[in-house]
Each structure stands twice: as C-alpha cells, then as structure tokens.
Amino acid sequence: MSENAAGKRGARARAARYRSRERAKDFLCVAPALAFFLAFVYYPVVELFRIGFTNWNLIKDKYDYVGFKNWKWLFQGSGCEKLLASLRITFTYTFWEILITLAGGILLAALFNRESRAFSAMRSVLFMPRYIAISTSAIVFMWILNDQYGILNYVLKLFGAAPLAWLNSEKTALASVLVLTGWRVVGYGMMIYLSAMKGISPEYYEAAKIDGAGPFQRFRYITLPLLSPTTLFLFVTTFIASMKVFQSVDVMTGGGPYQSTNVTVFWIYELAFVDFRVDRAAVVSCLFFVILLASTAATMRISSKNVHYES
Amino acid sequence: MSSIRQAVAALALAALAAAGAGAQDAKKYEVKAPVKIQWWHALEAQYAPLVDKVVADFEKANPNIDVEAVYQGAYKDLNEKLIAAQAAGTTLPGLTVANTPLVAEYGASGLCEVLDPYIKATGFDVKDFGPGLTASTSYGGKQVSLPFLISTQIMFYNKDMADAEKIKLPETWAQMDEFMKKASKKAADGSAQRYATVIPGWDQWYFEPFYLNAGVSLVNKDMETTDLGGAKAVAVARKLKQWCDEKSAYWAYGKDASSVMRQNFIDGKTFSVIHTTSLYNMYADTCKFKVGMHYLPGDAKRDSEVGGSVLLIPAKNSQEVKNAAWKLLTYLTSKEVNMYWARGTGYMPTRESVTKTAEGQAFLKEKPAFKAVFDNIGHIYPRIQHPAYSAFAKIWMQEMAKVIIEGGDMEAAMKKAAVLLDEALQD
C-alpha cells in the first residue's frame, strides 16, 4: 500500500517536473520576443508616465519631479482647450477614414468581385496606392490641391466654378487630407472584403436563390452578416491607425491652417520638438494611450455581439 | 633705477608666464591621436560638391581627423535628431549646424560646449564676426556657437520691371503705401493682376522687422510679456492687412506657401517678394529677368535680423572629439572657407575682414545685388533669444494669418493674441 502510494507520489513528482520543464521550454521560446516587447514597448510606456511627472525638456540632463503639474495643465490649464480641440479633429478624421474604408471597401469589393484579367488589373490599380509612401503621395496631392497652381482648381475654373484654397482654408483642409487618405485606404478595404467574400460558401447563395431572394437581398442577408468578422477587423485596425495619423498632416498642412488639422499625434510632436515640452507631450501621450485602449476595448465589446461567424 | 629694472623684470616674467599658460591651454585642445568625427549639416544635394571639397581640404590639412559629413535633412529634421541623440547621449555628432533661433534653447539647456576657453587658448579671432553675429551665437554672455551660413531678410525685386516702370523701392515704412500702389496692378473687377509684394506669413521672422523697426517690443525686458497688443503693433498689423485687403500684397501662408511665392515671382505675378538673402542664387539662376535685392524699409529704425545657421559642438562629447570638432569648426568658419560658402550659395560673408575690405568689393563685383546687405551690415541684429520663442512665434503667426486671410478685427485679434503670447512666455 505504502509502496503504491510512494509510487504514485513519485509519478506525480515526475509529472510535475516534466510540466515545469515544458513550461520553462515554452518560456524560453517566447523569451526573446518578450524581452523585445519589454525593452521597446512596455518600458517606454512606463517611462512616458514617469516623464509626465517631471519638467524634462529632452535636452537638459537634470530635471525635477513636479508632481501633477503637467496633468493640471492638461485638465485645468491652457492644455485642456487644446486637448479637446485636437481630440475633436482626430475623432472627426477617424470617423471619415473608417467610413471610407468600410463603405468604400465593401462597395468596391461587390463591384470588382469578378474573375477576369481586366478586373484583376483594375483591382491592382485600386490597391496600389496603399504601397506608395505617404510622404511622396502627400506631396503630389499638395500640388493637385494647390490653390494657385493646382490641377483641381484649374479643372474647377474650366467648369466656371470658383477655385478653393483647399489646404489653406480651415473649412476644407481636413477634408483635403481625407482625400489623400481615401485614395490610399479604399483599395485596401476592397481587398480585405474581397478575400472574405471569396470565403463565403456559394451554397448559401444557391439556397437563397431557390428561395427567391434577389441580388440585394442576398447581399443584405448573406454577404453583409458573414462579412461582419472582417468588418470588425477592419474597424478596429483602421480606428487605431487613423487615430495615430501624423505623416499626411505633417507634410500637407503642418497642423494648420489655424490648427484646424492639429490632430493629437501631431500636437504631441509639436509639444516635444517645437515647444521643447516633452513633459507635456508625455502626459498627452499617456492620456491618448488610455483613450485608444478604452475605445478599442469598447469597440470590441460592442461589436462582438453583432459579429456572425460562418462556423 | 633698480626698482624700474625690477618692475620690468617682473612684467617680463608675468608676460612669459601668461604666454606659457596660453601655450599650455592651447595644448589642451590639440588633437593628439587619430580621431573620427561626424559633422551634421542641412546642406541639400545641390551643395554636396561644396561640402565634399571643404571636407577633403580639411582632412588633407589635418590628417589625424577623419570627418564624416552627414546630411540630416532640413533644420527641423536635424533638430529632432540632435535632441534625440542628446537625450540618448551616445550618437551625438562631433559638430553640428543649428538654425539660429535654436541657440537660446540649446544654450539654456547646456547642449552646447562653451567655446570661450577654446577661443582664448587658441587665439581664435571671434571679434572679426562683428558684434551682431557674435551676440547671435552667444547665450547668457557665453559663446556657445559660431556663425556659419548667415542670411537676413531682404526684398527681392524684378529689376527689369522696376527700371521699365520707374518703380521706386521704399526706404521707409511711410513710403510703402505709394510703393504698393505703383508696383501692383489690378484687373477691372478689382482682382490682382500683379502684386507689389508678398509677405511670408509662414515664418514670423520675415515680418518681424516691420514691428521691431516701428519700436514694438516683442519680448519685454521682464522676459514674460509682449507689447504686441499695443497701439504701435496694432498699427503695423493693420497696415499689413490693409495692403492684403487691397490686393496690393498677399499673405503667403501654409505648407507650400514658400514654393508658390517663389513661383509667383519667377512668373512675374508679383513685383517683389520678402525672403531670405540665402536664396539669392536660386532667384538669380531661375528668373529670366534681373533680380535686385532691396533692404527692408525702416521706420523709427531700419534694422534686420540674423537668419541661417550656426555651428556648435555638443558638450556631451569626449574631449578628444571636442578638440577635433573645434579644429573643424575653426576651419569651416575661417575667412577662406566662409568666402567659398558665400560664393557657392546665397549666404553672406560673415567676417568683417571680408565685408570691409577689398575682398568684399571683389565679392560685390560678382554679386552686385549684395550691396544692399553690405551697406546695412551694421544693422543686422541677433534674433530674439527666449527659450519659449518657438511657441510664441507659432501663436503669433497663426493669429496674424487668420485675421488677414479669413478677415476680422485686427485690434481685437492682436489683443487676444497678446494674452496667449504672454502666457507662452511665462510658461
């Protein structure tokens, strides 16, 4: 009996040792990636929070801890108005980018879901802008939209319309940046939707046809619900990417005119490198990080109830 | 007699001791072993042959020092990289250029090596730069950088047009109204056919002299307030708006405003533009007409400000690197090399031993338009040095552009701006 019990204990101990060896192996496998993330992602985030409590300007070697001074500036001081303005601009931009990506992408996908060389070539043309550097395309768009020498105003004049200061008016500057964005993202949305459409079993459509469903009904009641995981993926990735918009704004408008395109990341950049207030840039970054995290979590939570998986 | 002899002997001894100490100090800054240093600059590809030649000549004269010249983009990009390197403390260049308005912030933050001991020990003639440029490159009474590619504000004008239409360029602010009328042309519907001038609103440096010459104190002595909300400043701002409203001038604003302004001048759509002297070569080479330079009109005084770039040594470098960088710095700012830059670019000769001598006259023969600058070289003053001036300038530019382009009451706008500007300075 005791031998038996001892044997069981020994087997359990061996199993435990085996499990811990396996866990150690697993850990060793992920350790390099984890170390990379700790050093280059999590440590900078922690540092950012710490810098927010100092008066460091990046250049000085010495700095003091100033408590919540920078946070007070952000919530109670002159920073508050600027924060709200930049968040309003950023959310507006994000709303439109998501709309263009999702609505434009799905419409184009429905339109280009054909198998022929011509359609394949057209799909490539639509997708290509995604792989042109933003700075390069932004410069080209600046010249297209230039109020004095741009081709857009030239065409408008041909039709008798008044030229507009596309990038130099606060009414049109953000929309002009969104034109570039739309040109870049709509093809990407189309490709993602197209690959998802190809994964939908044709049996659903055949069954619906037999039941007398027309093309619109098939799209509304089969395609759209089965594309919802793709829509969620596109929504979340586009949301995060567009909230962090910087390059197109930096090249095309520099946050202007009159801060009408001063998106949050551009504002953070200016605080750090133009105003030399990296302490303030740090608190804005921290808050923005929390906003992004909370918004993404909320989106995932709300969307998960409305996402339909084919299986 | 013996007391006189004793005094002379003591003086001689003191002089010898001082000379000995000087020589010893100079030794401290010598490059004793081979060293490699980086020089960060913002000279675009068109200047690469100039940079390569200067570096090759230097290396030939200083075989111990290997220089790697690195183009780091525009001043803005270079500033970002320099700040990042300073924060990291590991990838700093031995020597770097910096845009003139950054001297104050860099100096205040201790980024730059204080050059006074080097100057003293090696007998470098810093006075030859003149008081304006020396002050521009100092901070808190210490020499933290040296003038490199220096420019100032200027009015470029179409000389052929001026001669043909007998347009008199304004010497004073009071003459500006007449000039605006004479040099601009309007269509029957009141739209502009040709502007008299273009005022760059994308950088306050270009319109700052109008305020300074009118006696406006941009940053008061307390360093915390501005007079930009005062009557003098409002009067200047109203005039600028009036000329833009009348379509005699336009306010160039936005990211592409500089290139559009240049194109308008090249195309003859404006009689003149206010820009930096550093672009003289570009205008002279591109325009199909003769390009003249006219010093900006004055009011209570007629001054302009220093622009361009300075050279500095990051203080965090090792002494060995700093010594090599000092050698390179003295070479790059020497009279010969300075003239080489001035000829190859549109930047100005910086040394009085050039501007006030026959060499200067020879330079004027090559570039006669620079007479406008040489005649006023004593009136080129340092930029305003305040660590918060970048933030200040951003607010000012934005408020000016908004009222001039979008419309509104200038006095109310300037008063509102003054509150924001005071806040920025006090911050």
Interface residues (C-beta under 8 A of the other chain):
Chain A: N57 L58 I59 K60 D61 S78 M142 W143 N146 Q148 Y149 L167 N168 S169 E170 V251 M252 T253 G254 G256 P257 Y258 Q259 E270 F273 V274 D275 F276
Chain B: K76 N79 E80 I83 A84 Q86 A87 E105 Y106 S109 G110 L111 Y253 G254 K255 D256 A257 V260 Q263 N264 P387 A388 S390 A391 K394 Q398 A401 K402 I405 E406 E423
